[in-house]
């Protein structure tokens, strides 16, 4: 019964986030626990600081100092391994029971980036599958970098009209 790995938040001593992540990664590799503990992240944000001399400097800041995210299948063994890493104080959750992050929380944090594969690209003809323009045929002009939106030009009332759609709402035209 292979379970799905979920993201959990562990609390660490302040300033120990990098050490905890590195030590946990080393333990996972040494003990062959990659099937239980699949990923370890410290949420960071890039900040551009401009000094008095107008020099721009890009730095990474921890979004949540004192916390590390771990994607794992929660078992007694994985809980014990994480809990006993030097610098870990606890899992986030009531009492000692870890509570996984919801998929919305994971998406908002941007820690688990899913690669979206599209069956079409810029210049392809597509059919709109849903919404008020369902069944219209158009041409893809642009695809957003995260591949969640596509700009499509459709012909409405004899005029070319550019619309933005979720990539899930368009389908490539069958060639042949």
ABEGO torsion letter per residue (X at the ends): XBBBBBBBBBBBBBGAAAAAAAAAAAAAAAAGAAAABABBBBBBBBBBBBBAAGBBBBBBBBABBGBBBBBBBBBAAAAAAAAABBGBABBBEBEABBBBBBAAAAAAAGABBBBBBBABBBGBBBBBABEAABGBBBBBABBBAAGABBBBBBBBGGBBBBBBBBAAABBBBBBX
